[in-house]
Amino acid sequence: MTVDVTRDKETGVAVVTLDRPHRHNALDAATITELVAAWREFRHDDGVRAVVLTGAGERAFCTGIDRGLDVPQPSSPYSMDDPLLTVGPKANDLWKPVIAAVNGMACGGAFYLLGEAEFVVADETATFFDPHTTYGMVSAYEAIHLAQRMPPGEVARLALMGSAERMSARRAYETGLVAEVTAPGAALAAAVRCAETVAAHPTEAVQGTVRAVWAATEAARERAFAQAPHLIALGNLPPDHQAELFNSRVQGGHTTR
């Protein structure tokens, strides 16, 4: 199992943990399948009224899709398969609140998950970045998710600087990506406390509120998503060239703000 799920029957809070710390909790096929199954199971579990999503270990919340995952693509330029499009709770029609607890790195495809959480709690060690452009890939879906929470200029900087820069938890808080910053190691406990409070409220009102907040931005998101496959098809380097850039990457040298 690459996803650990625990439930507290007394509080109504479930904790979902990405459990691949040796791979910085990157999303492989098994993890994606297990996440989708968890979200869809929660829809039918009335004992779960709020969810916390986190990553195992101290180094990363999630570093996006696992580079070892092979995703065959259709030959048509009008079609694209992206396994992360269905990895989040909203994509699986779950309207119970999800709170993300972030420590360490959150980058790239992690924004599919953060973008579908109600809010994010991060500890002081957390850093956020998007390496797509560094390796010749268009940051499309990631940037769209970020643009629902952050000013466009901040999204542009995060996406365009690629792996050369890390956004600190404090800066993420200042720009709206993060709702609360905690001491190192305290993000999960803080997120669980928030989830327990929310889970104690009447669940119909809570889920209706989640749906209302999502409705405020989903029209713009859907229109942007419609363009994303074409932007990726036009702007991505061939996979072998991407791999060359990734394998030749220089460790360190980034800035944090």
HUURSUL-V589273 format. One record per residue. N is the residue number from 1. PHI is phi in degrees with one decimal (NA if undefined). Layout:
n = {N	N}
phi = {PHI	PHI}
This chain:
n = {1	2	3	4	5	6	7	8	9	10	11	12	13	14	15	16	17	18	19	20	21	22	23	24	25	26	27	28	29	30	31	32	33	34	35	36	37	38	39	40	41	42	43	44	45	46	47	48	49	50	51	52	53	54	55	56	57	58	59	60	61	62	63	64	65	66	67	68	69	70	71	72	73	74	75	76	77	78	79	80	81	82	83	84	85	86	87	88	89	90	91	92	93	94	95	96	97	98	99	100	101	102	103	104	105	106	107	108	109	110	111	112	113	114	115	116	117	118	119	120	121	122	123	124	125	126	127	128	129	130	131	132	133	134	135	136	137	138	139	140	141	142	143	144	145	146	147	148	149	150	151	152	153	154	155	156	157	158	159	160	161	162	163	164	165	166	167	168	169	170	171	172	173	174	175	176	177	178	179	180	181	182	183	184	185	186	187	188	189	190	191	192	193	194	195	196	197	198	199	200	201	202	203	204	205	206	207	208	209	210	211	212	213	214	215	216	217	218	219	220	221	222	223	224	225	226	227	228	229	230	231	232	233	234	235	236	237	238	239	240	241	242	243	244	245	246	247	248	249	250	251	252	253	254	255	256	257}
phi = {NA	-109.4	-129.5	-102.6	-122.0	-121.8	-126.5	-107.5	-65.7	-71.4	-94.5	79.9	-106.3	-107.1	-114.2	-106.4	-118.7	-69.5	-118.2	-134.4	-60.2	-67.1	-117.0	54.9	57.8	-66.4	-94.0	-99.8	-60.9	-64.9	-64.9	-60.3	-61.0	-70.1	-64.1	-58.4	-62.0	-65.0	-58.2	-71.7	-67.7	-61.0	-59.0	-104.2	-102.5	-69.0	-77.1	-100.7	-115.7	-157.3	-131.2	-113.4	-112.2	-145.8	-124.4	-76.3	84.9	-103.2	-89.7	-156.8	-77.4	-168.8	-112.9	82.2	-71.8	-68.2	-62.5	-84.4	-81.0	-89.5	-119.4	-59.5	-111.6	-62.6	-73.7	-71.5	-71.2	-97.7	-129.1	-152.7	-102.9	-129.0	-66.1	-84.0	-63.2	-111.4	-85.3	-94.2	-66.8	-68.0	-62.8	-108.1	61.7	-100.3	-113.7	-77.7	-64.7	-121.5	-115.0	-93.5	-115.0	-113.8	-133.2	70.0	-82.2	-134.3	-149.5	53.5	-62.5	-59.8	-72.7	-62.7	-78.7	-63.5	-67.9	-107.8	-89.9	-67.7	-158.9	-120.9	-109.7	-130.5	-89.3	-62.3	-83.1	-66.7	-134.8	-124.4	-158.6	-135.4	-83.4	-52.0	-64.2	-58.2	-106.5	75.9	-121.5	-78.1	-87.8	-105.9	-61.5	-60.9	-64.3	-65.1	-59.5	-63.6	-67.8	-78.1	-125.3	-119.9	-60.1	-54.3	-63.9	-69.0	-62.7	-60.9	-63.5	-61.4	-74.8	-78.8	-72.0	59.5	-79.7	-78.7	-142.2	-118.4	-89.4	-73.9	-60.0	-64.1	-68.2	-61.9	-66.3	-64.6	-97.4	99.8	-71.0	-112.0	-93.9	-151.7	-112.5	-117.0	-65.9	-53.4	81.7	-105.4	-65.6	-62.6	-61.5	-66.1	-66.0	-64.2	-61.1	-62.1	-63.3	-64.1	-63.2	-63.9	-64.7	-78.8	-84.3	-55.6	-65.5	-64.3	-67.3	-65.1	-66.2	-64.3	-68.4	-57.4	-66.3	-65.5	-63.4	-63.7	-61.5	-66.4	-123.3	-69.9	-64.7	-65.5	-63.6	-64.3	-65.8	-68.2	-60.3	-62.6	-86.9	-55.8	-59.6	-71.4	-64.7	-66.8	-61.9	-77.7	-101.1	-73.1	-70.3	-56.8	-53.7	-67.3	-72.5	-58.1	-63.0	-61.3	-64.8	-65.8	-71.9	-98.6	-61.2	-100.6	-72.3	79.2	82.7	-90.2	-112.0	-122.7	-135.2}
